[in-house]
Every structure is written in C-alpha cells, then in structure tokens.
Amino acid sequence: QKEVEQNSGPLSVPEGAIASLNCTYSDRGSQSFFWYRQYSGKSPELIMSIYSNGDKEDGRFTAQLNKASQYVSLLIRDSQPSDSATYLCAFDGQNFVFGPGTRLSVLP
Amino acid sequence: KAGVTQTPRYLIKTRGQQVTLSCSPISGHRSVSWYQQTPGQGLQFLFEYFSETQRNKGNFPGRFSGRQFSNSRSEMNVSTLELGDSALYLCASAEGPATNEKLFFGSGTQLSVL
C-alpha cells in the first residue's frame, strides 16, 4: 500500500462551487497533517495544518481529519479561478511524506 | 523576514559531472529538508538536517549527499550526474525538526542533465 494516496485529477469545478479534495494515508502513528498548494512552476506553499480529529476552518478552506479512517480532506468553498493549482497533502511519517497531489481546475 | 533562498535557480550539466546546490533557510529556522520533484514521481524526500546533523535520509543513492553549516545554511551535492537526475530540487525550512512542523519552501533549483 502506498503511504499516501490522492486522486490525481484533474478535478474540475465551476466558479463558486465547493471543491473537495481527499487524501488517505497508511501510517496510523501520524499526528500532523498538512495541505500544500502548488501553482504551476512554483514551489509548494502551506495552506492548512490539522492535528486532531474533526474540522478546522480558515477562511474559505476547511480541513477534515479522521484518524480512525486514516483520511484527511480539504474543502474549498466559493472556489475561484485563482484556486486552480495542485493540492498536496502531507503528514509526518518516518519522514515528512507528501502525496502525489490533486490538480484542481476552477472554471470561470 | 526573508523567505527560503535557493541558488542557483537554473543549472545545466552533463552526465558524469557534479553539482552543488545551496539553500538558506528562514532566519531562526534550524531544519532544512531537501526534496526532488519530477512530473512522474512527485515530491520525493532526499534528507533532512537539523542543527548540523542529518536526521533522516530518503531512498536515494549515495551520489546524493548534503550538509548543514552552523548558520543553518545547507548544501546538497550530486556526484556523477545521470540523465534521470534532471528535476526540480526544493529545499524547505522549519523551526524545529521537520516532522510535526510546517515547512516553508524555497523557489527551487531546476537541474537539467544533458
């Protein structure tokens, strides 16, 4: 089983819709989870961190963590074309592990 | 506060050569991690240094090495370059040991091996 799995996409949503990005991980001992956004040709930038089960909201972004199911998700409300990017989930395994990323395209 | 600085931004080398990449972390950050990013493999962990000590190493051959200096600046070296080493090399800094910490990435060094 791969350490981190994400739907590679592309995920296309219309402007103003909710984009839902999902990530599953294999290391049950992981305690810290992160979402990074990477625009084409740029480096990843941190957008959310979550450490405990439940939801964490920051503006239009909501991260959800379910450790029992080894699942973390990111919801983007009121999606904008500027949200079009690749979203990488990451967690603290033996090393800091990144998923392959989901490419999101928000259509005007 | 200045961000993570990587130099050079672009590099073109030929097979068999050696290359050294540099990374200056955010002031006060003591951890520097290195990643290789390719379209097919995504972000692959190379190694992490914290307070001049290598904490973790990824699954890369011994041709890939690194070090960290007392001012937290880090260098990564790749010897005997191969075509498959062509990639974007990213470094990331963190205040403490990288696990459990938020990472801040530099702009990367784009290495092309001909």
gemmi code that builds the backbone of each chain (N, CA, C; Angstrom):
import gemmi

chains = {
    "A": [
        ("GLN", (0.856, -1.197, 0.000), (0.000, 0.000, 0.000), (0.885, 1.237, 0.000)),
        ("LYS", (0.524, 2.199, -0.860), (1.293, 3.429, -0.911), (1.070, 4.194, 0.376)),
        ("GLU", (2.079, 5.003, 0.763), (1.985, 5.747, 2.011), (0.858, 6.763, 1.980)),
        ("VAL", (0.726, 7.458, 0.878), (-0.293, 8.494, 0.727), (-0.934, 8.344, -0.638)),
        ("GLU", (-2.241, 8.415, -0.656), (-2.940, 8.328, -1.928), (-3.878, 9.515, -2.084)),
        ("GLN", (-3.830, 10.070, -3.276), (-4.711, 11.166, -3.645), (-5.200, 10.923, -5.063)),
        ("ASN", (-6.406, 11.373, -5.339), (-6.900, 11.341, -6.709), (-6.109, 12.375, -7.507)),
        ("SER", (-5.456, 11.914, -8.582), (-4.578, 12.825, -9.317), (-5.334, 13.895, -10.084)),
        ("GLY", (-6.646, 13.652, -10.321), (-7.431, 14.612, -11.078), (-7.130, 14.529, -12.562)),
        ("PRO", (-7.433, 15.594, -13.326), (-7.837, 16.873, -12.766), (-9.274, 16.886, -12.270)),
        ("LEU", (-9.470, 17.634, -11.196), (-10.788, 17.862, -10.648), (-11.240, 19.220, -11.157)),
        ("SER", (-12.339, 19.227, -11.863), (-12.852, 20.476, -12.425), (-14.145, 20.855, -11.726)),
        ("VAL", (-14.196, 22.096, -11.239), (-15.411, 22.600, -10.607), (-15.703, 23.985, -11.168)),
        ("PRO", (-16.977, 24.360, -11.223), (-17.302, 25.718, -11.691), (-17.015, 26.745, -10.610)),
        ("GLU", (-16.754, 27.949, -11.023), (-16.515, 29.046, -10.090), (-17.692, 29.175, -9.128)),
        ("GLY", (-17.366, 29.328, -7.839), (-18.398, 29.470, -6.826), (-18.812, 28.167, -6.168)),
        ("ALA", (-18.422, 27.049, -6.735), (-18.785, 25.735, -6.192), (-17.830, 25.347, -5.069)),
        ("ILE", (-18.140, 24.235, -4.414), (-17.260, 23.670, -3.391), (-16.371, 22.612, -4.043)),
        ("ALA", (-15.069, 22.739, -3.832), (-14.127, 21.730, -4.301), (-13.760, 20.840, -3.119)),
        ("SER", (-13.801, 19.538, -3.329), (-13.493, 18.579, -2.266), (-12.302, 17.735, -2.681)),
        ("LEU", (-11.249, 17.814, -1.882), (-10.009, 17.092, -2.169), (-9.765, 16.084, -1.055)),
        ("ASN", (-9.391, 14.867, -1.430), (-9.283, 13.795, -0.453), (-7.893, 13.169, -0.433)),
        ("CYS", (-7.555, 12.603, 0.700), (-6.233, 12.014, 0.880), (-6.341, 10.892, 1.911)),
        ("THR", (-5.767, 9.743, 1.598), (-5.692, 8.671, 2.572), (-4.224, 8.351, 2.834)),
        ("TYR", (-3.926, 7.932, 4.042), (-2.544, 7.657, 4.421), (-2.475, 6.329, 5.143)),
        ("SER", (-1.280, 5.755, 5.187), (-1.151, 4.401, 5.718), (-0.566, 4.344, 7.129)),
        ("ASP", (0.137, 5.381, 7.556), (0.836, 5.346, 8.842), (-0.099, 5.756, 9.968)),
        ("ARG", (-0.555, 4.769, 10.762), (-1.509, 5.060, 11.832), (-0.905, 5.922, 12.944)),
        ("GLY", (0.424, 5.970, 12.993), (1.068, 6.753, 14.036), (1.191, 8.235, 13.724)),
        ("SER", (0.791, 8.633, 12.550), (0.926, 10.033, 12.147), (0.062, 10.935, 13.010)),
        ("GLN", (0.606, 12.087, 13.348), (-0.089, 13.011, 14.237), (-0.373, 14.359, 13.603)),
        ("SER", (0.395, 14.707, 12.575), (0.279, 16.039, 11.990), (0.010, 15.913, 10.501)),
        ("PHE", (-0.923, 16.740, 10.031), (-1.350, 16.645, 8.642), (-1.408, 18.044, 8.037)),
        ("PHE", (-1.025, 18.132, 6.797), (-0.911, 19.435, 6.163), (-1.454, 19.388, 4.742)),
        ("TRP", (-1.937, 20.529, 4.300), (-2.293, 20.716, 2.893), (-1.431, 21.833, 2.323)),
        ("TYR", (-0.799, 21.517, 1.191), (0.010, 22.496, 0.478), (-0.601, 22.732, -0.894)),
        ("ARG", (-0.463, 23.945, -1.360), (-0.920, 24.312, -2.699), (0.308, 24.632, -3.545)),
        ("GLN", (0.308, 24.136, -4.776), (1.431, 24.405, -5.676), (0.899, 24.867, -7.018)),
        ("TYR", (1.167, 26.117, -7.331), (0.825, 26.635, -8.649), (1.870, 26.136, -9.648)),
        ("SER", (1.456, 26.026, -10.880), (2.352, 25.538, -11.928), (3.620, 26.384, -11.991)),
        ("GLY", (4.759, 25.726, -11.912), (6.037, 26.429, -11.987), (6.475, 27.089, -10.702)),
        ("LYS", (5.712, 26.895, -9.631), (6.048, 27.492, -8.340), (6.308, 26.403, -7.310)),
        ("SER", (6.776, 26.820, -6.143), (7.032, 25.856, -5.084), (5.789, 25.707, -4.209)),
        ("PRO", (5.680, 24.604, -3.471), (4.514, 24.397, -2.608), (4.448, 25.447, -1.495)),
        ("GLU", (3.224, 25.827, -1.140), (3.026, 26.736, -0.030), (1.974, 26.141, 0.898)),
        ("LEU", (2.205, 26.279, 2.181), (1.307, 25.716, 3.188), (0.005, 26.514, 3.232)),
        ("ILE", (-1.130, 25.804, 3.215), (-2.400, 26.493, 3.363), (-3.158, 26.058, 4.616)),
        ("MET", (-2.970, 24.826, 5.066), (-3.699, 24.366, 6.254), (-2.876, 23.317, 6.985)),
        ("SER", (-3.022, 23.309, 8.309), (-2.476, 22.221, 9.110), (-3.594, 21.753, 10.031)),
        ("ILE", (-3.602, 20.466, 10.352), (-4.623, 19.921, 11.253), (-3.990, 18.791, 12.047)),
        ("TYR", (-4.267, 18.765, 13.336), (-3.596, 17.826, 14.217), (-4.570, 16.906, 14.972)),
        ("SER", (-5.839, 17.286, 15.073), (-6.788, 16.466, 15.823), (-8.010, 16.169, 14.958)),
        ("ASN", (-8.706, 15.123, 15.326), (-9.886, 14.718, 14.574), (-10.910, 15.844, 14.515)),
        ("GLY", (-11.609, 15.912, 13.396), (-12.660, 16.910, 13.258), (-12.353, 17.871, 12.141)),
        ("ASP", (-12.983, 19.027, 12.226), (-12.849, 20.045, 11.193), (-12.047, 21.234, 11.706)),
        ("LYS", (-11.324, 21.848, 10.774), (-10.622, 23.095, 11.082), (-10.862, 24.036, 9.921)),
        ("GLU", (-11.375, 25.223, 10.243), (-11.745, 26.172, 9.203), (-10.792, 27.359, 9.197)),
        ("ASP", (-10.472, 27.807, 7.990), (-9.639, 29.009, 7.834), (-10.097, 29.702, 6.564)),
        ("GLY", (-10.956, 30.712, 6.734), (-11.487, 31.410, 5.575), (-12.337, 30.486, 4.722)),
        ("ARG", (-12.010, 30.402, 3.455), (-12.782, 29.530, 2.547), (-12.348, 28.068, 2.625)),
        ("PHE", (-11.319, 27.790, 3.393), (-10.767, 26.437, 3.471), (-11.211, 25.735, 4.756)),
        ("THR", (-11.563, 24.445, 4.622), (-11.859, 23.600, 5.777), (-11.117, 22.287, 5.611)),
        ("ALA", (-10.295, 21.960, 6.592), (-9.619, 20.670, 6.605), (-10.384, 19.744, 7.534)),
        ("GLN", (-10.500, 18.490, 7.140), (-11.192, 17.493, 7.946), (-10.258, 16.309, 8.149)),
        ("LEU", (-10.181, 15.830, 9.384), (-9.300, 14.723, 9.706), (-10.078, 13.628, 10.416)),
        ("ASN", (-9.877, 12.409, 9.970), (-10.459, 11.233, 10.624), (-9.331, 10.214, 10.760)),
        ("LYS", (-8.733, 10.176, 11.934), (-7.584, 9.292, 12.138), (-7.983, 7.828, 12.118)),
        ("ALA", (-9.163, 7.513, 12.581), (-9.609, 6.113, 12.588), (-9.713, 5.574, 11.161)),
        ("SER", (-10.159, 6.405, 10.252), (-10.280, 6.014, 8.853), (-9.035, 6.362, 8.054)),
        ("GLN", (-8.062, 7.008, 8.688), (-6.815, 7.404, 8.029), (-7.122, 8.240, 6.788)),
        ("TYR", (-7.874, 9.270, 7.024), (-8.426, 10.065, 5.933), (-8.367, 11.535, 6.300)),
        ("VAL", (-7.908, 12.342, 5.358), (-7.912, 13.786, 5.553), (-8.419, 14.432, 4.271)),
        ("SER", (-9.200, 15.462, 4.417), (-9.761, 16.113, 3.235), (-9.629, 17.622, 3.347)),
        ("LEU", (-9.789, 18.275, 2.225), (-9.771, 19.736, 2.156), (-10.961, 20.182, 1.322)),
        ("LEU", (-11.769, 21.047, 1.920), (-12.888, 21.639, 1.197), (-12.560, 23.099, 0.906)),
        ("ILE", (-12.815, 23.504, -0.319), (-12.632, 24.906, -0.701), (-14.003, 25.434, -1.107)),
        ("ARG", (-14.518, 26.346, -0.297), (-15.828, 26.923, -0.600), (-15.677, 28.109, -1.536)),
        ("ASP", (-16.749, 28.384, -2.286), (-16.736, 29.537, -3.201), (-15.453, 29.527, -4.036)),
        ("SER", (-15.201, 28.420, -4.711), (-13.964, 28.256, -5.481), (-13.791, 29.381, -6.500)),
        ("GLN", (-12.551, 29.837, -6.626), (-12.202, 30.895, -7.559), (-11.192, 30.367, -8.585)),
        ("PRO", (-11.170, 30.960, -9.775), (-10.161, 30.531, -10.757), (-8.742, 30.580, -10.196)),
        ("SER", (-8.491, 31.496, -9.267), (-7.161, 31.596, -8.666), (-6.834, 30.407, -7.756)),
        ("ASP", (-7.837, 29.579, -7.459), (-7.592, 28.360, -6.672), (-7.071, 27.226, -7.549)),
        ("SER", (-7.073, 27.414, -8.846), (-6.594, 26.382, -9.767), (-5.107, 26.126, -9.512)),
        ("ALA", (-4.803, 24.923, -9.083), (-3.440, 24.560, -8.679), (-3.438, 23.072, -8.359)),
        ("THR", (-2.272, 22.569, -7.996), (-2.171, 21.201, -7.489), (-2.122, 21.257, -5.971)),
        ("TYR", (-2.932, 20.425, -5.343), (-3.010, 20.404, -3.883), (-2.375, 19.118, -3.367)),
        ("LEU", (-1.409, 19.290, -2.484), (-0.639, 18.178, -1.940), (-0.995, 17.990, -0.476)),
        ("CYS", (-1.356, 16.773, -0.115), (-1.485, 16.511, 1.313), (-0.154, 15.966, 1.811)),
        ("ALA", (0.119, 16.169, 3.080), (1.387, 15.737, 3.669), (1.170, 15.361, 5.117)),
        ("PHE", (1.989, 14.452, 5.618), (1.884, 14.066, 7.020), (3.242, 13.623, 7.522)),
        ("ASP", (3.343, 13.516, 8.824), (4.611, 13.131, 9.447), (4.681, 11.620, 9.588)),
        ("GLY", (5.262, 10.954, 8.559), (5.535, 9.538, 8.677), (6.937, 9.381, 9.234)),
        ("GLN", (7.644, 8.368, 8.788), (9.045, 8.227, 9.202), (9.813, 9.478, 8.775)),
        ("ASN", (9.471, 9.946, 7.603), (9.913, 11.253, 7.130), (8.656, 12.064, 6.876)),
        ("PHE", (8.865, 13.283, 6.451), (7.725, 14.114, 6.078), (7.289, 13.633, 4.709)),
        ("VAL", (6.063, 13.124, 4.579), (5.634, 12.459, 3.365), (4.586, 13.296, 2.637)),
        ("PHE", (4.779, 13.456, 1.350), (3.826, 14.178, 0.516), (3.072, 13.210, -0.389)),
        ("GLY", (1.816, 13.502, -0.601), (1.047, 12.765, -1.579), (1.378, 13.233, -2.978)),
        ("PRO", (0.902, 12.530, -3.995), (1.211, 12.879, -5.385), (0.512, 14.138, -5.866)),
        ("GLY", (-0.524, 14.574, -5.130), (-1.204, 15.801, -5.485), (-2.439, 15.586, -6.342)),
        ("THR", (-3.403, 16.478, -6.158), (-4.615, 16.514, -6.987), (-4.630, 17.846, -7.714)),
        ("ARG", (-4.769, 17.773, -9.032), (-4.817, 19.004, -9.817), (-6.257, 19.508, -9.845)),
        ("LEU", (-6.459, 20.725, -9.375), (-7.779, 21.352, -9.351), (-7.856, 22.431, -10.415)),
        ("SER", (-8.952, 22.400, -11.164), (-9.205, 23.437, -12.160), (-10.565, 24.057, -11.865)),
        ("VAL", (-10.585, 25.352, -11.598), (-11.827, 26.075, -11.330), (-12.190, 26.844, -12.592)),
        ("LEU", (-13.323, 26.505, -13.140), (-13.728, 27.061, -14.431), (-14.565, 28.313, -14.245)),
        ("PRO", (-14.195, 29.432, -14.917), (-14.960, 30.688, -14.772), (-16.359, 30.529, -15.357)),
    ],
    "B": [
        ("LYS", (10.530, 39.302, 7.228), (11.518, 38.216, 7.340), (11.695, 37.597, 5.966)),
        ("ALA", (12.939, 37.425, 5.546), (13.204, 36.852, 4.232), (12.798, 35.389, 4.215)),
        ("GLY", (12.393, 34.916, 3.031), (11.991, 33.533, 2.881), (13.181, 32.622, 2.665)),
        ("VAL", (12.891, 31.412, 2.233), (13.936, 30.438, 1.949), (14.566, 30.788, 0.601)),
        ("THR", (15.869, 30.844, 0.573), (16.578, 31.228, -0.645), (17.383, 30.054, -1.182)),
        ("GLN", (17.138, 29.748, -2.446), (17.887, 28.676, -3.089), (18.671, 29.239, -4.272)),
        ("THR", (19.902, 28.784, -4.387), (20.721, 29.171, -5.528), (21.475, 27.963, -6.054)),
        ("PRO", (21.740, 27.905, -7.361), (21.203, 28.809, -8.377), (19.762, 28.457, -8.715)),
        ("ARG", (19.118, 29.232, -9.518), (17.733, 28.977, -9.901), (17.669, 27.925, -11.011)),
        ("TYR", (18.636, 27.969, -11.898), (18.697, 27.016, -13.005), (20.137, 26.516, -13.155)),
        ("LEU", (20.239, 25.254, -13.550), (21.549, 24.646, -13.771), (21.451, 23.688, -14.944)),
        ("ILE", (22.438, 23.741, -15.811), (22.544, 22.757, -16.892), (23.891, 22.083, -16.767)),
        ("LYS", (23.871, 20.776, -16.662), (25.089, 19.986, -16.511), (25.049, 18.828, -17.497)),
        ("THR", (26.194, 18.185, -17.647), (26.256, 16.995, -18.493), (26.476, 15.761, -17.625)),
        ("ARG", (26.152, 14.632, -18.175), (26.301, 13.373, -17.454), (27.723, 13.210, -16.919)),
        ("GLY", (27.825, 12.706, -15.721), (29.119, 12.466, -15.118), (29.652, 13.628, -14.297)),
        ("GLN", (29.089, 14.814, -14.512), (29.551, 15.959, -13.733), (28.974, 15.918, -12.318)),
        ("GLN", (29.435, 16.881, -11.526), (28.976, 17.007, -10.150), (28.320, 18.364, -9.989)),
        ("VAL", (27.372, 18.466, -9.049), (26.693, 19.732, -8.855), (26.470, 19.968, -7.361)),
        ("THR", (26.515, 21.230, -6.974), (26.239, 21.614, -5.590), (25.154, 22.674, -5.582)),
        ("LEU", (24.117, 22.429, -4.800), (23.000, 23.358, -4.668), (23.021, 23.943, -3.265)),
        ("SER", (22.569, 25.181, -3.149), (22.625, 25.862, -1.867), (21.234, 26.288, -1.400)),
        ("CYS", (21.055, 26.298, -0.090), (19.776, 26.684, 0.496), (20.022, 27.472, 1.777)),
        ("SER", (19.445, 28.657, 1.853), (19.492, 29.445, 3.084), (18.095, 29.481, 3.684)),
        ("PRO", (17.928, 28.951, 4.892), (16.590, 28.879, 5.478), (16.126, 30.226, 6.004)),
        ("ILE", (14.882, 30.274, 6.404), (14.340, 31.459, 7.063), (15.127, 31.687, 8.356)),
        ("SER", (15.393, 32.933, 8.667), (16.149, 33.255, 9.862), (15.494, 32.640, 11.097)),
        ("GLY", (16.299, 31.934, 11.885), (15.774, 31.293, 13.087), (15.354, 29.844, 12.888)),
        ("HIS", (15.204, 29.436, 11.638), (14.856, 28.040, 11.368), (16.118, 27.185, 11.415)),
        ("ARG", (16.005, 26.044, 12.075), (17.182, 25.185, 12.222), (17.098, 23.895, 11.401)),
        ("SER", (15.946, 23.654, 10.796), (15.789, 22.436, 9.999), (15.754, 22.783, 8.518)),
        ("VAL", (16.486, 22.010, 7.746), (16.435, 22.138, 6.284), (16.222, 20.748, 5.698)),
        ("SER", (15.198, 20.637, 4.862), (14.921, 19.381, 4.166), (15.083, 19.601, 2.675)),
        ("TRP", (15.455, 18.553, 1.997), (15.619, 18.607, 0.539), (14.671, 17.609, -0.115)),
        ("TYR", (14.078, 18.038, -1.226), (13.165, 17.202, -1.982), (13.503, 17.277, -3.463)),
        ("GLN", (13.245, 16.172, -4.121), (13.343, 16.120, -5.575), (11.920, 16.041, -6.127)),
        ("GLN", (11.616, 16.882, -7.096), (10.279, 16.850, -7.684), (10.379, 16.627, -9.185)),
        ("THR", (9.713, 15.587, -9.636), (9.610, 15.295, -11.062), (8.150, 15.074, -11.393)),
        ("PRO", (7.760, 15.281, -12.652), (6.348, 15.107, -13.020), (5.822, 13.712, -12.707)),
        ("GLY", (6.661, 12.701, -12.868), (6.183, 11.332, -12.681), (6.190, 10.853, -11.238)),
        ("GLN", (7.107, 11.375, -10.437), (7.293, 10.862, -9.068), (6.812, 11.815, -7.988)),
        ("GLY", (6.464, 13.014, -8.341), (6.019, 13.949, -7.316), (7.180, 14.387, -6.441)),
        ("LEU", (6.862, 14.755, -5.199), (7.867, 15.221, -4.248), (8.488, 14.032, -3.524)),
        ("GLN", (9.757, 13.815, -3.739), (10.456, 12.710, -3.096), (11.455, 13.266, -2.084)),
        ("PHE", (11.372, 12.749, -0.873), (12.235, 13.213, 0.215), (13.668, 12.728, 0.010)),
        ("LEU", (14.602, 13.662, 0.115), (16.026, 13.317, -0.003), (16.659, 13.160, 1.378)),
        ("PHE", (16.709, 14.230, 2.126), (17.219, 14.192, 3.503), (16.826, 15.446, 4.249)),
        ("GLU", (16.997, 15.349, 5.563), (16.716, 16.472, 6.445), (17.887, 16.683, 7.388)),
        ("TYR", (18.237, 17.936, 7.582), (19.271, 18.308, 8.533), (18.662, 19.197, 9.604)),
        ("PHE", (19.092, 18.944, 10.810), (18.652, 19.762, 11.939), (19.854, 19.991, 12.832)),
        ("SER", (20.167, 21.236, 13.073), (21.324, 21.596, 13.898), (22.572, 20.850, 13.448)),
        ("GLU", (22.827, 20.888, 12.162), (24.029, 20.342, 11.517), (24.080, 18.816, 11.474)),
        ("THR", (23.036, 18.145, 11.913), (23.010, 16.683, 11.929), (21.951, 16.172, 10.957)),
        ("GLN", (22.296, 15.140, 10.198), (21.307, 14.545, 9.312), (20.352, 13.698, 10.147)),
        ("ARG", (19.081, 14.070, 10.142), (18.074, 13.348, 10.938), (17.482, 12.180, 10.175)),
        ("ASN", (17.211, 12.399, 8.909), (16.565, 11.380, 8.100), (17.126, 11.416, 6.694)),
        ("LYS", (17.040, 10.280, 6.040), (17.510, 10.197, 4.664), (16.499, 9.381, 3.876)),
        ("GLY", (16.187, 9.847, 2.680), (15.265, 9.134, 1.816), (15.966, 8.041, 1.042)),
        ("ASN", (15.211, 7.423, 0.164), (15.708, 6.280, -0.589), (16.375, 6.726, -1.885)),
        ("PHE", (17.496, 7.379, -1.764), (18.277, 7.833, -2.911), (19.676, 7.257, -2.816)),
        ("PRO", (20.348, 7.085, -3.966), (21.706, 6.516, -3.934), (22.688, 7.446, -3.243)),
        ("GLY", (23.840, 6.879, -2.907), (24.848, 7.625, -2.188), (25.433, 8.796, -2.967)),
        ("ARG", (25.118, 8.888, -4.259), (25.594, 10.034, -5.056), (24.976, 11.344, -4.548)),
        ("PHE", (23.888, 11.211, -3.844), (23.206, 12.384, -3.286), (23.667, 12.555, -1.840)),
        ("SER", (24.206, 13.692, -1.543), (24.667, 13.952, -0.188), (24.379, 15.394, 0.172)),
        ("GLY", (24.492, 15.686, 1.432), (24.230, 17.049, 1.865), (24.982, 17.360, 3.137)),
        ("ARG", (24.873, 18.601, 3.530), (25.424, 19.010, 4.809), (24.753, 20.299, 5.247)),
        ("GLN", (24.891, 20.584, 6.516), (24.345, 21.822, 7.062), (25.427, 22.501, 7.876)),
        ("PHE", (25.485, 23.795, 7.752), (26.507, 24.579, 8.434), (25.950, 25.141, 9.743)),
        ("SER", (26.830, 25.726, 10.525), (26.425, 26.223, 11.842), (25.414, 27.363, 11.747)),
        ("ASN", (25.375, 28.053, 10.619), (24.374, 29.124, 10.448), (23.080, 28.595, 9.830)),
        ("SER", (22.924, 27.285, 9.786), (21.754, 26.563, 9.270), (21.681, 26.502, 7.754)),
        ("ARG", (22.531, 27.216, 7.058), (22.559, 27.076, 5.604), (22.917, 25.640, 5.235)),
        ("SER", (22.363, 25.183, 4.123), (22.597, 23.793, 3.740), (23.021, 23.719, 2.284)),
        ("GLU", (23.785, 22.719, 1.994), (24.170, 22.421, 0.612), (23.819, 20.977, 0.306)),
        ("MET", (23.463, 20.761, -0.957), (23.216, 19.417, -1.434), (24.143, 19.166, -2.614)),
        ("ASN", (24.743, 18.002, -2.643), (25.683, 17.652, -3.701), (25.215, 16.389, -4.414)),
        ("VAL", (25.293, 16.419, -5.721), (25.021, 15.221, -6.509), (26.251, 14.953, -7.362)),
        ("SER", (26.829, 13.786, -7.197), (28.015, 13.441, -7.970), (27.625, 12.514, -9.122)),
        ("THR", (28.488, 12.432, -10.096), (28.313, 11.542, -11.250), (26.881, 11.623, -11.778)),
        ("LEU", (26.513, 12.794, -12.233), (25.149, 13.050, -12.658), (24.684, 12.081, -13.732)),
        ("GLU", (23.412, 11.711, -13.611), (22.756, 10.867, -14.607), (21.586, 11.648, -15.204)),
        ("LEU", (21.147, 11.200, -16.387), (20.035, 11.895, -17.052), (18.803, 11.957, -16.146)),
        ("GLY", (18.587, 10.890, -15.399), (17.415, 10.799, -14.525), (17.457, 11.736, -13.335)),
        ("ASP", (18.575, 12.411, -13.144), (18.670, 13.375, -12.043), (18.050, 14.717, -12.421)),
        ("SER", (17.663, 14.869, -13.659), (17.005, 16.104, -14.093), (15.694, 16.261, -13.328)),
        ("ALA", (15.572, 17.347, -12.617), (14.410, 17.540, -11.738), (14.477, 18.930, -11.138)),
        ("LEU", (13.388, 19.263, -10.449), (13.369, 20.456, -9.611), (13.760, 20.028, -8.206)),
        ("TYR", (14.771, 20.660, -7.658), (15.220, 20.352, -6.300), (14.766, 21.482, -5.378)),
        ("LEU", (13.976, 21.086, -4.410), (13.394, 22.048, -3.486), (13.979, 21.857, -2.094)),
        ("CYS", (14.255, 22.951, -1.438), (14.577, 22.831, -0.035), (13.483, 23.516, 0.764)),
        ("ALA", (13.310, 23.057, 1.960), (12.280, 23.587, 2.838), (12.871, 23.767, 4.223)),
        ("SER", (12.497, 24.847, 4.890), (12.992, 25.043, 6.246), (11.836, 24.983, 7.244)),
        ("ALA", (12.195, 24.671, 8.476), (11.231, 24.611, 9.565), (11.936, 25.054, 10.840)),
        ("GLU", (11.140, 25.517, 11.810), (11.733, 25.998, 13.054), (12.403, 24.858, 13.815)),
        ("GLY", (11.683, 23.740, 13.941), (12.221, 22.599, 14.669), (12.427, 21.441, 13.724)),
        ("PRO", (12.621, 20.249, 14.247), (12.704, 19.062, 13.386), (11.488, 19.000, 12.469)),
        ("ALA", (11.710, 18.633, 11.205), (10.686, 18.803, 10.174), (9.387, 18.074, 10.491)),
        ("THR", (9.450, 16.888, 11.066), (8.209, 16.201, 11.368), (7.430, 17.027, 12.402)),
        ("ASN", (6.158, 17.099, 12.220), (5.245, 17.898, 13.048), (5.343, 19.398, 12.805)),
        ("GLU", (6.197, 19.821, 11.920), (6.396, 21.243, 11.701), (5.891, 21.659, 10.328)),
        ("LYS", (5.519, 22.919, 10.228), (5.149, 23.473, 8.939), (6.429, 23.739, 8.150)),
        ("LEU", (6.403, 23.356, 6.886), (7.554, 23.560, 6.022), (7.354, 24.796, 5.152)),
        ("PHE", (8.437, 25.526, 4.948), (8.420, 26.686, 4.064), (9.440, 26.422, 2.959)),
        ("PHE", (8.962, 26.445, 1.730), (9.784, 26.045, 0.599), (10.450, 27.231, -0.082)),
        ("GLY", (11.634, 26.952, -0.611), (12.285, 27.897, -1.498), (11.733, 27.750, -2.911)),
        ("SER", (12.239, 28.564, -3.813), (11.752, 28.552, -5.198), (12.299, 27.389, -6.008)),
        ("GLY", (13.320, 26.728, -5.474), (13.839, 25.546, -6.136), (14.985, 25.821, -7.094)),
        ("THR", (15.716, 24.775, -7.380), (16.745, 24.797, -8.417), (16.337, 23.800, -9.484)),
        ("GLN", (16.170, 24.283, -10.695), (15.822, 23.407, -11.815), (17.108, 22.885, -12.437)),
        ("LEU", (17.352, 21.599, -12.276), (18.571, 20.971, -12.796), (18.251, 20.191, -14.059)),
        ("SER", (18.973, 20.467, -15.097), (18.851, 19.719, -16.351), (20.177, 19.027, -16.613)),
        ("VAL", (20.123, 17.717, -16.812), (21.322, 16.936, -17.103), (21.245, 16.474, -18.549)),
        ("LEU", (22.247, 16.873, -19.330), (22.230, 16.565, -20.765), (23.185, 15.418, -21.085)),
    ],
}
model = gemmi.Model(1)
for chain_id, residues in chains.items():
    chain = gemmi.Chain(chain_id)
    for i, (resn, *xyz) in enumerate(residues, 1):
        res = gemmi.Residue()
        res.name, res.seqid = resn, gemmi.SeqId(i, " ")
        for name, pos in zip(("N", "CA", "C"), xyz):
            atom = gemmi.Atom()
            atom.name, atom.element = name, gemmi.Element(name[0])
            atom.pos, atom.b_iso = gemmi.Position(*pos), 0.0
            res.add_atom(atom)
        chain.add_residue(res)
    model.add_chain(chain)
structure = gemmi.Structure()
structure.add_model(model)
structure.setup_entities()
